Amino acid sequence: MTDLGKIKPAHRQRGAFVYIRQSTPTQVEHNRESTERQYALADRAVELGWPREQVTVVDEDLGLSGSSTDKRSGFARLIAAVAMRLVGIVLGLEVSRLARNNADWYHLLDLCAMTDTLIGDADGLYHPAWFNDRLLLGLKGTMSEAELHIIRARLEGGIRNKAARGELRRGLPTGFIWGEEDGEVLLHPDEAVRQAIRCVFERFAELGSARRVWLWLRCEGLSFPAQYNYGTEIRWGAPTYTAIHGILTNPVYAGAYVYGKSRHERVLDEEGKIKQRSRKLPQSQWAVLIHEHHEGYIDRATYEANQARLGTNIRPRAHEPGGAVREGAALLQGIATCGHCGRKLRTQYPGRNARPGYYCAGKNIVNGRGIHCLNIGGVQIDQAVADSLLEALKPAAFEATLHATQQLESDHDAALGQWRLAVERARYEAQRAERRYRAVDPENRLVARGLEAEWELRLSELEQAQAELARKSQLRPRTLSLEDYQRIRALGADLKRVWASPTTTDRDKKELLRTLLEEVIITVQRDEWRAHLTLRWTGGMITEIDVHLPRLNPARIRTDEDTVELVRRLAAHYPDGVIAGILNRQGRKTVRGERFSANQVGSLRRYRDIAHFQPPAEPPEGELVTIAGAADILQVAPSTIHRWLAEGLIAGEQVTSGAPWRIRITDELRARFVDEAPDGYVAMLEATLLLGVSRQTVLQRVKRGELDAIHVIRGRRKGIRIRMIDDQPDLFTQPS
């Protein structure tokens, strides 16, 4: 370093900071020479005149990139010290060690220029406040940033060229390994792993949902392979939905080589800090996509069909039919469309019987109120569509039934095959543990005991796997005989009986329906009491059906007068929601056999010209509160208020049976709840002993006013107290 005349006594009075950085942990571990050269700058600071105790080494940023200040706490500490005029000189091996970003570099230069701080590197000393030195430092910063860009461009260019040929070796999903040739991808040599992956695609072809495949694996109790890092051992554990969905959506399983499915972006967070995030790109923007690159578990056409099927399982957007099949009884869930506005119809299950219905989310304004564009029950609609479907399936009824039976056997055989492989894998692990135990020196008991315990564990796992395989084998459906085929043929001829069987679930019906029907358009004509259905079959065929709707009897749509009179009395005391709760507790129903709601009570009031509840302008003497409110005011539990009401010790108001109790809080009632019992008051047990009567008799006398009672709310002995006086009347003497 030259130009020692730039160093002034004021600089030596402040500290010397030596900044040390390597870009990656690998460089810190292997490039030891560069790290030692940077640490040697501390000795150089002593040679320049700084005492050893004033030299500070900043090495917190070892292993961090200098492209930004993100996570570089050492650089942030250096900037803070420079701004506080605590630094006389900043030493670094070269400019790139301090920063490879011009924004960070010039920020440091500006602070050094304002605080009269020098910068030194292997080439010399610089004063950022001097024009020539600042110009030279600026050029070095620009070259450092350009160098980083060139290095990154070279690396990324080589990576992209190699990826374009399908030879870049990156992490492969579970079920694949890299071969010896460039870009060679092979199926995993473990048969159990391959069979587990194939089982996922086979079950998805049958079930049509990633979640249902996951549930099937969990129901069968099958383990699933996972490989968290490339090159590590396969680990078997419980299957997860994420793993199943990842297998179904990964094009590598279809024999494709993919690179650049995501892109890293730099954004500002809420605090103004620069963050990096990864954004997934659509398939059209992938950097590299090579089809038929290697042998896959499925072909390209199957993969694309699976993606289309998965896409229909998500919640559809407006005016788009679809959605995953669910357990509800609505047969047309997801494929029904409004014939008036074209929106996808939604399903509902109103009433106690929860019969399916369909309604359109669009609303029309009628008499100032929003009315659904379409709202119709689904019983007649579903029955008409089901009849059309069964009529279309008559020619293939036997083949469909026979295929379903064979599919049941195939499903069980697939699960059984997985368990056989699990037993084989457990047997291998037990044999390997045995070999390791027998190979160890018997005198080395520390190691032998551990290997012996592992051997016993593997043997236990083998025994469990064999027991589970035996249990699964007993559950296998038996092979169909000639008589079975004849009975199935007779059953297949009557497909309606199979459709109506209790063992045929709603999900099964909807799965079958969706294989043949793409959309059902429903148009309701209320004035003619009919619904017009347009069935659009797979392949483009159109079928139109007219369904007659039941006519409502106006004479039956009328609430009984007893309920109306009760609502009239309750409306003077309670709002609609409370009235609905009272009616439901009394077991009353609407004219359609449903439970009352606040909206239904409000509609009934308005129709019968019953006034809405209005709180009185001048409340009567004493506050009228609920049981919970009384318990809060009197500082007791609500159960105490309930007990006093039941025993008749306090009065309550109730408009009708099922209506909430209301307690009027008066000074007299407040006086009966005290912190301490006055003299002359005893506990209930002592009162019964003194009077020689039962507890119920004492309570009856309190109700008649012959005895005074209070309730103690504080202390360890809380509860009721009875006032005892000397001249107690005879219990068997009638009061005058």
ROTOR-352792 format. One record per residue (C-alpha): residue number from 1; x negated, y negated, z. Coordinates in Angstrom, 2 decimals. Layout:
<sites>
     i         u         v         w
   NUM         X         Y         Z
...
</sites>
This chain:
<sites>
     i         u         v         w
     1      0.00      0.00      0.00
     2     -1.28     -3.49     -0.88
     3     -0.32     -7.11     -0.14
     4     -0.79     -6.78      3.60
     5     -0.50    -10.55      3.78
     6      3.28    -10.17      3.50
     7      3.31     -8.73      7.01
     8      3.74    -11.56      9.52
     9      3.51    -11.43     13.34
    10      7.32    -11.84     13.44
    11      7.65     -8.58     11.50
    12      5.43     -6.69     13.98
    13      7.49     -7.98     16.87
    14     10.41     -5.97     15.49
    15     10.54     -2.22     14.89
    16      9.44     -0.14     11.91
    17     12.01      2.32     10.57
    18     10.90      5.39      8.59
    19     13.80      6.85      6.57
    20     13.52     10.55      5.68
    21     15.95     12.44      3.42
    22     16.13     15.56      1.28
    23     19.10     16.14     -1.04
    24     20.01     19.74     -0.12
    25     19.38     22.20      2.71
    26     17.47     24.37      0.22
    27     14.99     21.54     -0.41
    28     14.58     21.04      3.33
    29     13.80     24.73      3.75
    30     11.50     25.27      0.76
    31     10.09     21.84     -0.26
    32      8.15     21.40      2.97
    33      5.41     19.32      1.33
    34      7.76     16.46      0.47
    35      9.24     16.50      3.98
    36      5.79     16.37      5.60
    37      4.77     13.44      3.36
    38      7.82     11.52      4.54
    39      7.09     12.22      8.21
    40      3.52     11.01      7.61
    41      4.90      7.51      6.91
    42      5.14      7.06     10.70
    43      1.34      7.14     10.88
    44      1.21      4.66      8.00
    45      3.39      2.26     10.00
    46      0.88      2.47     12.89
    47     -1.94      1.68     10.44
    48     -0.01     -1.42      9.31
    49     -0.03     -2.75     12.88
    50      3.13     -1.46     14.52
    51      2.76      0.21     17.92
    52      3.70      3.87     18.03
    53      6.60      3.21     20.43
    54      8.11      0.70     17.95
    55      8.19      3.23     15.10
    56     11.63      4.90     14.66
    57     12.03      7.97     12.45
    58     15.52      8.32     10.94
    59     15.93     11.94      9.81
    60     19.66     12.63     10.43
    61     20.32     12.72      6.67
    62     18.12     15.70      5.85
    63     20.07     17.94      3.49
    64     22.50     15.22      2.32
    65     22.78     13.69     -1.14
    66     21.87     10.03     -1.61
    67     24.53      9.43     -4.26
    68     26.74      7.72     -1.64
    69     26.76      6.72      2.03
    70     29.51      9.22      2.82
    71     28.48     11.29      5.87
    72     25.00      9.65      5.91
    73     24.95      8.55      9.53
    74     21.21      7.87      9.43
    75     21.53      5.36      6.58
    76     24.43      3.69      8.39
    77     22.26      3.38     11.53
    78     19.47      1.84      9.45
    79     21.85     -0.71      7.89
    80     23.18     -1.68     11.34
    81     19.68     -2.15     12.76
    82     18.64     -4.33      9.79
    83     21.74     -6.50     10.14
    84     20.96     -7.01     13.88
    85     17.35     -8.17     13.07
    86     15.86     -5.20     14.89
    87     13.79     -4.01     11.91
    88     10.61     -5.59     10.59
    89      9.91     -3.05      7.84
    90     11.73     -0.11      6.23
    91      9.44      2.65      4.97
    92     10.45      5.35      2.53
    93      8.53      7.69      0.28
    94     10.34      6.24     -2.73
    95     13.47      4.30     -3.55
    96     15.49      7.45     -4.34
    97     15.07      8.59     -0.72
    98     16.91      5.52      0.52
    99     19.74      5.52     -2.05
   100     20.60      6.78     -5.50
   101     23.52      4.42     -5.78
   102     23.01      0.79     -6.80
   103     25.89     -0.42     -4.64
   104     24.23      1.01     -1.49
   105     20.75     -0.03     -2.64
   106     21.62     -3.68     -3.31
   107     23.57     -3.84     -0.04
   108     20.34     -2.91      1.76
   109     18.34     -5.44     -0.31
   110     20.77     -8.27      0.52
   111     20.58     -7.54      4.25
   112     16.78     -7.30      4.17
   113     16.56    -10.60      2.29
   114     18.78    -12.40      4.82
   115     17.03    -10.92      7.90
   116     13.42    -11.26      6.58
   117     12.85     -7.48      6.52
   118     10.16     -5.84      4.38
   119     10.54     -2.64      2.32
   120      7.62     -0.32      1.71
   121      7.11      2.79     -0.41
   122      4.19      4.75     -1.81
   123      3.44      1.97     -4.35
   124      3.34     -1.12     -2.12
   125      5.12     -3.62      0.10
   126      8.06     -5.72     -1.06
   127      9.96     -8.69      0.31
   128     13.54     -8.59     -1.05
   129     13.82    -12.39     -0.63
   130     11.08    -12.97     -3.23
   131     12.28    -12.96     -6.82
   132      9.53    -10.78     -8.31
   133      9.76     -8.20     -5.53
   134     13.55     -8.13     -5.74
   135     13.40     -7.70     -9.52
   136     10.99     -4.79     -9.15
   137     13.09     -3.17     -6.43
   138     16.22     -3.60     -8.58
   139     14.52     -1.84    -11.50
   140     13.45      0.99     -9.24
   141     17.02      1.35     -7.93
   142     18.42      1.43    -11.47
   143     15.87      4.06    -12.52
   144     16.70      6.12     -9.44
   145     20.41      6.06    -10.27
   146     19.70      6.85    -13.93
   147     17.45      9.73    -12.89
   148     20.28     11.24    -10.87
   149     22.61     10.91    -13.86
   150     20.08     12.55    -16.20
   151     19.45     15.43    -13.80
   152     23.16     16.02    -13.32
   153     23.80     15.80    -17.08
   154     21.10     18.38    -17.78
   155     22.43     20.78    -15.16
   156     26.07     20.38    -16.19
   157     25.17     20.68    -19.86
   158     23.38     23.95    -19.28
   159     26.23     25.25    -17.15
   160     28.86     24.30    -19.75
   161     26.91     25.86    -22.62
   162     26.50     29.08    -20.70
   163     30.16     29.03    -19.67
   164     31.23     28.42    -23.29
   165     29.59     31.74    -24.19
   166     31.27     33.44    -21.22
   167     27.92     34.23    -19.59
   168     27.99     31.92    -16.57
   169     28.11     34.11    -13.47
   170     30.49     32.73    -10.91
   171     32.65     34.26     -8.22
   172     34.97     36.96     -9.55
   173     38.33     37.78     -7.99
   174     38.86     40.99     -6.07
   175     38.85     43.96     -8.44
   176     35.95     42.87    -10.71
   177     32.14     43.02    -10.59
   178     29.42     41.65    -12.86
   179     27.65     44.12    -15.16
   180     24.00     44.20    -16.20
   181     24.49     42.48    -19.57
   182     24.98     38.73    -19.93
   183     28.59     37.86    -19.26
   184     29.58     41.50    -18.74
   185     32.57     41.86    -16.38
   186     33.58     45.34    -15.23
   187     36.42     46.74    -13.19
   188     35.55     47.50     -9.59
   189     34.11     51.00     -9.24
   190     36.25     51.72     -6.15
   191     39.38     53.56     -7.32
   192     41.34     52.42     -4.26
   193     40.69     48.76     -5.10
   194     41.74     49.24     -8.73
   195     44.88     51.12     -7.74
   196     45.87     48.39     -5.25
   197     45.54     45.67     -7.92
   198     47.50     47.70    -10.48
   199     50.19     48.35     -7.88
   200     50.77     44.57     -7.58
   201     51.47     44.20    -11.31
   202     53.65     47.32    -11.43
   203     55.78     46.18     -8.51
   204     56.10     42.67     -9.96
   205     57.36     44.10    -13.24
   206     60.06     45.85    -11.23
   207     60.89     43.27     -8.54
   208     60.21     40.02    -10.42
   209     59.07     37.98     -7.41
   210     55.66     37.54     -5.76
   211     57.30     37.36     -2.36
   212     59.21     40.60     -2.88
   213     55.97     42.36     -3.93
   214     54.35     41.11     -0.74
   215     57.31     42.30      1.36
   216     57.22     45.72     -0.34
   217     53.55     46.14      0.54
   218     54.21     45.10      4.12
   219     57.23     47.42      4.36
   220     55.16     50.38      3.15
   221     52.40     49.50      5.63
   222     49.72     49.47      2.90
   223     46.36     47.78      3.33
   224     45.07     45.39      0.68
   225     41.49     44.66     -0.44
   226     39.92     41.23     -0.04
   227     36.49     39.88     -0.93
   228     35.87     36.46      0.58
   229     32.42     35.88     -0.98
   230     30.93     37.38     -4.12
   231     28.56     40.22     -3.33
   232     30.04     40.97      0.09
   233     31.79     44.19      1.03
   234     35.45     44.77      0.34
   235     37.53     44.31      3.46
   236     40.88     46.04      3.84
   237     43.61     44.35      5.82
   238     47.26     43.33      5.81
   239     48.35     41.81      2.47
   240     49.12     38.09      2.37
   241     51.47     36.19      0.10
   242     48.63     33.91     -1.03
   243     46.56     36.88     -2.19
   244     49.48     38.44     -4.09
   245     50.40     35.15     -5.79
   246     46.75     34.50     -6.66
   247     46.46     37.88     -8.40
   248     49.62     37.32    -10.43
   249     48.55     33.83    -11.58
   250     44.83     34.44    -12.23
   251     44.13     34.90    -15.99
   252     40.95     36.86    -15.21
   253     43.15     39.90    -14.50
   254     44.39     39.62    -18.11
   255     40.84     39.88    -19.47
   256     40.24     36.13    -19.90
   257     37.10     34.19    -18.99
   258     37.99     30.82    -17.49
   259     35.90     27.83    -16.48
   260     36.94     24.32    -15.50
   261     40.44     24.96    -14.10
   262     40.06     22.02    -11.71
   263     38.46     18.60    -11.70
   264     36.81     16.68     -8.88
   265     37.92     13.11     -8.41
   266     36.74     10.28     -6.16
   267     39.50      8.32     -4.44
   268     39.86      5.83     -1.62
   269     41.60      6.98      1.52
   270     43.75      4.83      3.81
   271     40.65      3.51      5.61
   272     38.95      2.49      2.35
   273     36.42      5.34      2.42
   274     35.49      7.24     -0.71
   275     36.73     10.82     -0.65
   276     36.44     13.65     -3.13
   277     39.40     15.83     -3.99
   278     39.98     18.70     -6.37
   279     42.91     18.53     -8.80
   280     44.14     21.56    -10.70
   281     44.45     21.07    -14.43
   282     47.04     22.52    -16.83
   283     45.88     25.34    -19.06
   284     45.62     23.04    -22.07
   285     42.89     21.01    -20.28
   286     40.72     23.92    -19.10
   287     37.12     23.49    -20.23
   288     36.64     27.14    -21.28
   289     39.26     29.81    -21.93
   290     38.08     32.97    -23.71
   291     40.77     35.61    -24.20
   292     39.90     39.33    -24.38
   293     36.52     38.63    -22.80
   294     36.55     41.81    -20.73
   295     38.83     44.69    -19.79
   296     41.71     43.52    -17.64
   297     44.42     45.10    -15.56
   298     47.15     43.70    -17.86
   299     47.19     42.32    -21.40
   300     47.66     38.72    -22.46
   301     51.33     39.09    -23.39
   302     52.16     40.57    -19.98
   303     50.29     37.76    -18.24
   304     52.21     35.08    -20.12
   305     55.52     36.84    -19.41
   306     54.60     36.99    -15.71
   307     53.86     33.25    -15.65
   308     57.20     32.49    -17.28
   309     58.96     34.68    -14.75
   310     57.15     33.06    -11.83
   311     58.06     29.66    -13.24
   312     61.75     30.50    -13.14
   313     61.49     31.54     -9.48
   314     60.69     28.03     -8.26
   315     63.42     25.56     -7.42
   316     64.66     24.32    -10.81
   317     64.91     20.67    -11.67
   318     68.12     18.89    -12.62
   319     69.97     20.29    -15.66
   320     67.76     23.43    -15.62
   321     69.09     26.87    -14.63
   322     66.92     29.32    -12.76
   323     65.50     29.90     -9.31
   324     64.55     33.07     -7.49
   325     67.27     35.61     -6.81
   326     68.49     35.36     -3.21
   327     70.59     37.47     -0.87
   328     73.88     35.52     -1.08
   329     77.05     37.00     -2.55
   330     77.33     34.31     -5.27
   331     76.74     36.37     -8.42
   332     76.00     33.39    -10.68
   333     73.49     31.70     -8.36
   334     70.95     29.85    -10.48
   335     72.54     30.51    -13.90
   336     75.94     28.76    -13.57
   337     76.27     25.37    -15.32
   338     78.94     22.69    -15.11
   339     80.92     22.46    -18.34
   340     81.69     18.75    -17.75
   341     78.28     17.17    -17.11
   342     75.79     20.00    -17.74
   343     74.30     20.06    -14.24
   344     73.29     23.31    -12.60
   345     76.02     24.41    -10.21
   346     75.18     24.88     -6.55
   347     76.49     27.65     -4.35
   348     78.42     27.30     -1.12
   349     80.01     29.65      1.40
   350     82.84     27.73      3.12
   351     85.25     29.04      5.72
   352     85.00     31.83      8.25
   353     85.11     34.52      5.53
   354     82.18     32.79      3.77
   355     83.43     33.57      0.31
   356     81.15     32.27     -2.45
   357     81.98     29.10     -4.30
   358     80.38     26.81     -6.86
   359     80.29     23.03     -7.00
   360     78.62     20.37     -9.12
   361     76.36     17.82     -7.44
   362     77.70     15.08     -9.72
   363     80.56     13.01     -8.31
   364     83.33     10.93     -9.82
   365     84.92      7.99     -8.03
   366     88.64      8.70     -7.52
   367     90.71      6.28     -5.43
   368     87.54      4.79     -4.02
   369     86.11      8.15     -2.88
   370     83.48     10.43     -4.40
   371     84.97     13.67     -5.74
   372     82.82     16.55     -6.97
   373     82.78     16.91    -10.73
   374     83.56     20.62    -10.25
   375     84.44     22.60     -7.12
   376     85.79     26.11     -7.48
   377     85.88     29.40     -5.59
   378     83.67     32.14     -6.93
   379     85.67     35.32     -6.32
   380     87.67     35.34     -9.57
   381     84.75     33.87    -11.53
   382     82.26     36.50    -10.35
   383     84.74     39.33    -10.94
   384     85.36     38.22    -14.53
   385     81.63     38.02    -15.28
   386     80.99     41.39    -13.61
   387     83.72     43.03    -15.70
   388     82.17     41.65    -18.89
   389     78.75     42.91    -17.84
   390     79.99     46.42    -17.03
   391     81.87     46.55    -20.32
   392     78.67     45.70    -22.16
   393     76.70     48.34    -20.26
   394     79.04     51.27    -20.91
   395     77.01     52.79    -23.78
   396     73.82     52.81    -21.70
   397     75.32     53.66    -18.32
   398     73.75     57.12    -17.96
   399     70.32     56.04    -19.16
   400     70.33     53.09    -16.74
   401     71.32     55.26    -13.79
   402     68.76     57.94    -14.64
   403     66.04     55.33    -15.06
   404     66.87     53.87    -11.64
   405     66.53     57.31    -10.06
   406     63.20     57.93    -11.77
   407     62.04     54.48    -10.74
   408     62.76     55.34     -7.09
   409     60.55     58.41     -7.36
   410     57.84     56.37     -9.12
   411     57.85     53.72     -6.39
   412     57.41     56.35     -3.70
   413     54.64     58.08     -5.66
   414     52.80     54.76     -6.00
   415     52.92     54.16     -2.25
   416     51.91     57.77     -1.61
   417     48.94     57.38     -3.94
   418     47.79     54.36     -1.97
   419     47.95     56.33      1.27
   420     45.96     59.23     -0.25
   421     43.23     56.79     -1.24
   422     43.35     55.29      2.27
   423     42.79     58.77      3.76
   424     39.91     59.37      1.36
   425     38.37     56.02      2.29
   426     38.76     56.74      6.02
   427     37.17     60.17      5.57
   428     34.18     58.61      3.83
   429     33.74     56.04      6.60
   430     33.88     58.82      9.22
   431     31.29     60.90      7.35
   432     29.00     57.90      6.95
   433     29.29     57.12     10.67
   434     28.45     60.74     11.43
   435     25.35     60.65      9.20
   436     24.15     57.46     10.88
   437     24.67     58.98     14.32
   438     22.79     62.18     13.46
   439     19.92     60.25     11.86
   440     19.13     58.24     15.01
   441     16.64     59.40     17.62
   442     18.71     61.08     20.39
   443     16.41     59.64     23.05
   444     17.28     56.09     21.96
   445     20.53     56.07     23.92
   446     21.12     52.33     23.45
   447     21.55     52.83     19.71
   448     23.01     56.35     19.92
   449     25.84     55.25     22.21
   450     26.88     52.49     19.81
   451     26.78     54.80     16.79
   452     28.68     57.47     18.71
   453     31.42     54.97     19.59
   454     31.67     53.90     15.95
   455     31.90     57.54     14.84
   456     34.75     58.16     17.30
   457     36.52     55.03     16.05
   458     36.27     56.19     12.42
   459     37.55     59.63     13.34
   460     40.52     58.03     15.10
   461     41.28     55.93     12.01
   462     41.03     59.05      9.83
   463     43.49     60.88     12.07
   464     45.95     57.99     11.95
   465     45.71     57.77      8.15
   466     46.32     61.52      7.79
   467     49.32     61.37     10.12
   468     50.80     58.47      8.16
   469     50.22     60.30      4.87
   470     52.02     63.36      6.23
   471     54.94     61.22      7.38
   472     55.18     59.45      4.02
   473     55.06     62.79      2.18
   474     58.08     64.06      4.11
   475     60.07     61.00      3.03
   476     59.44     61.62     -0.67
   477     62.64     62.02     -2.73
   478     63.01     65.57     -3.94
   479     62.71     66.38     -7.64
   480     66.01     66.29     -9.48
   481     67.47     69.62    -10.53
   482     69.80     70.38    -13.45
   483     72.82     70.02    -11.18
   484     71.53     66.67     -9.98
   485     71.24     65.45    -13.58
   486     74.81     66.53    -14.27
   487     76.10     64.65    -11.23
   488     74.07     61.60    -12.19
   489     75.54     61.77    -15.69
   490     79.04     61.82    -14.20
   491     78.14     58.93    -11.93
   492     76.58     56.96    -14.77
   493     79.78     57.30    -16.78
   494     81.57     55.39    -14.02
   495     79.23     52.44    -13.62
   496     81.95     50.42    -11.90
   497     81.80     52.75     -8.93
   498     78.03     52.29     -8.71
   499     78.47     48.51     -8.96
   500     81.03     48.47     -6.12
   501     79.06     50.89     -3.93
   502     77.99     49.47     -0.51
   503     74.43     50.60     -1.23
   504     74.23     48.25     -4.24
   505     73.09     44.95     -2.78
   506     73.98     41.49     -4.06
   507     70.34     40.99     -5.03
   508     70.44     44.15     -7.19
   509     73.59     42.93     -8.94
   510     72.06     39.54     -9.69
   511     68.82     41.11    -10.94
   512     70.80     43.27    -13.37
   513     72.95     40.32    -14.41
   514     69.93     38.13    -15.21
   515     68.41     40.76    -17.47
   516     71.35     40.32    -19.86
   517     72.81     36.88    -19.13
   518     70.92     33.60    -19.49
   519     73.65     31.11    -18.62
   520     77.32     30.89    -17.65
   521     79.05     27.58    -18.42
   522     82.14     26.93    -16.27
   523     84.82     24.44    -17.29
   524     87.78     24.00    -14.92
   525     91.12     22.77    -16.20
   526     93.15     22.07    -13.07
   527     96.29     20.96    -14.86
   528     96.53     24.38    -16.53
   529     95.28     26.32    -13.47
   530     92.56     28.11    -15.37
   531     88.78     28.16    -15.80
   532     87.03     28.62    -19.13
   533     83.78     30.62    -18.99
   534     81.15     30.62    -21.72
   535     78.69     33.53    -21.31
   536     75.39     33.10    -23.16
   537     73.74     36.52    -23.41
   538     70.06     37.23    -23.95
   539     69.52     37.12    -27.69
   540     71.99     34.31    -28.37
   541     75.35     36.09    -28.31
   542     78.24     34.02    -26.89
   543     81.30     35.36    -25.05
   544     84.21     33.19    -23.92
   545     86.58     34.15    -21.09
   546     89.61     32.45    -19.59
   547     90.19     33.04    -15.87
   548     93.54     32.13    -14.32
   549     93.23     30.36    -10.99
   550     95.68     30.95     -8.12
   551     98.32     28.29     -7.65
   552     98.51     26.78     -4.21
   553    101.88     26.78     -2.43
   554    102.57     23.19     -1.28
   555    104.98     24.40      1.42
   556    102.17     26.27      3.20
   557     99.69     23.37      3.17
   558    100.97     21.82      6.37
   559     99.51     21.68      9.87
   560    101.79     23.00     12.61
   561    103.54     20.36     14.68
   562    102.09     21.62     17.95
   563     98.56     20.89     16.74
   564     99.62     17.51     15.34
   565    101.20     16.54     18.67
   566     98.09     17.59     20.55
   567     95.90     15.53     18.19
   568     98.23     12.58     18.78
   569     97.73     12.83     22.56
   570     93.99     13.43     22.33
   571     93.39     10.55     19.90
   572     94.26      8.09     22.67
   573     91.27      9.32     24.70
   574     88.64     10.88     22.41
   575     86.97     10.32     19.01
   576     87.42     12.77     16.12
   577     84.32     14.87     16.87
   578     85.40     15.57     20.47
   579     88.96     16.36     19.34
   580     87.60     18.90     16.84
   581     85.63     20.60     19.62
   582     88.73     20.79     21.84
   583     90.83     22.31     19.06
   584     88.15     24.89     18.27
   585     87.79     25.88     21.95
   586     91.54     26.48     22.06
   587     91.23     28.76     19.04
   588     93.27     26.57     16.72
   589     92.68     26.76     12.96
   590     93.34     24.55      9.98
   591     95.98     25.50      7.42
   592     93.25     27.33      5.46
   593     92.15     29.35      8.49
   594     88.94     27.36      9.07
   595     87.48     25.74     12.17
   596     88.18     22.06     12.67
   597     85.53     19.45     11.90
   598     85.42     15.71     12.57
   599     86.26     14.98      8.91
   600     89.28     17.29      8.98
   601     90.59     15.72     12.19
   602     90.13     12.27     10.67
   603     92.01     13.28      7.53
   604     94.83     14.73      9.63
   605     95.08     11.52     11.68
   606     95.21      9.28      8.64
   607     97.79     11.50      6.93
   608    100.04     11.51     10.03
   609     99.44      7.80     10.81
   610     97.77      8.51     14.16
   611     95.74      5.62     15.52
   612     92.01      5.99     15.97
   613     90.57      6.12     19.49
   614     89.75      2.65     20.84
   615     88.07      2.11     24.22
   616     90.30      0.04     26.58
   617     89.46     -3.64     26.86
   618     89.86     -3.64     30.68
   619     88.89     -0.29     32.18
   620     90.78      0.87     35.32
   621     89.23      0.81     38.76
   622     86.31      3.16     38.92
   623     84.11      4.35     36.07
   624     85.40      7.37     34.14
   625     82.45      9.53     33.10
   626     81.74     13.05     31.95
   627     80.44     15.77     34.25
   628     76.88     15.15     33.09
   629     77.27     11.43     33.71
   630     78.75     12.02     37.18
   631     75.86     14.35     38.06
   632     73.39     11.67     37.01
   633     75.14      8.95     39.03
   634     75.58     11.07     42.16
   635     72.05     12.55     41.81
   636     73.17     16.18     41.87
   637     73.13     19.02     39.37
   638     76.05     19.35     36.91
   639     76.71     22.78     38.41
   640     77.49     21.08     41.74
   641     80.13     18.88     40.10
   642     81.61     21.96     38.37
   643     81.73     23.80     41.71
   644     83.42     20.89     43.54
   645     85.97     20.66     40.72
   646     86.69     24.38     40.89
   647     87.03     24.27     44.67
   648     89.27     21.19     44.52
   649     86.98     19.01     46.66
   650     87.01     16.23     44.04
   651     89.61     15.30     41.44
   652     89.06     15.40     37.69
   653     91.04     14.47     34.61
   654     91.62     16.73     31.61
   655     94.04     15.84     28.83
   656     94.60     19.43     27.76
   657     93.12     22.87     28.13
   658     89.73     22.92     26.45
   659     89.27     19.15     26.73
   660     86.18     17.94     28.62
   661     86.57     17.05     32.28
   662     86.22     13.42     33.25
   663     85.35     12.21     36.74
   664     86.29      8.74     38.04
   665     83.41      7.36     40.09
   666     84.78      5.39     43.07
   667     83.24      4.09     46.27
   668     84.99      6.84     48.19
   669     83.43      9.52     45.98
   670     79.97      7.94     46.23
   671     80.27      7.97     50.04
   672     80.67     11.75     50.01
   673     77.14     12.23     48.54
   674     74.50     11.14     51.07
   675     70.78     11.57     51.63
   676     71.13     12.76     55.25
   677     74.02     14.31     57.18
   678     75.37     12.09     60.02
   679     75.85     13.43     63.52
   680     78.72     15.85     63.91
   681     78.29     17.45     60.43
   682     77.13     21.07     60.22
   683     76.33     23.49     57.42
   684     79.02     25.72     55.94
   685     77.72     28.88     57.62
   686     77.67     27.24     61.05
   687     81.18     25.84     60.48
   688     82.57     29.26     59.68
   689     80.95     30.71     62.81
   690     82.27     27.89     65.02
   691     85.78     28.09     63.60
   692     85.82     31.87     63.30
   693     87.22     31.79     59.75
   694     85.98     32.51     56.22
   695     84.37     30.04     53.89
   696     87.44     29.96     51.65
   697     89.63     28.97     54.62
   698     87.30     26.10     55.46
   699     87.46     24.85     51.85
   700     91.25     25.03     51.89
   701     91.31     22.84     55.01
   702     89.00     20.36     53.33
   703     91.36     20.22     50.33
   704     94.33     19.58     52.66
   705     92.44     16.78     54.40
   706     92.22     18.55     57.74
   707     88.39     18.57     57.61
   708     85.90     16.05     56.22
   709     83.14     17.26     53.90
   710     80.04     15.59     52.46
   711     77.18     16.75     50.21
   712     73.53     16.22     51.20
   713     71.39     15.58     48.13
   714     67.94     15.24     49.79
   715     65.65     17.41     51.87
   716     65.04     21.12     52.02
   717     68.58     22.00     53.23
   718     70.73     20.40     50.58
   719     74.36     21.29     50.17
   720     77.81     20.82     51.69
   721     78.28     19.72     55.33
   722     81.52     19.98     57.39
   723     82.42     17.51     60.14
   724     83.14     19.26     63.44
   725     85.12     17.44     66.16
   726     86.04     18.58     69.68
   727     89.81     18.67     69.31
   728     90.02     20.95     66.26
   729     93.64     22.06     65.66
   730     94.54     25.70     65.68
   731     94.10     27.15     62.18
   732     97.38     29.01     62.50
   733     99.32     25.90     63.53
   734    101.12     24.15     60.72
   735    100.21     20.45     60.58
   736    103.06     18.00     61.22
</sites>
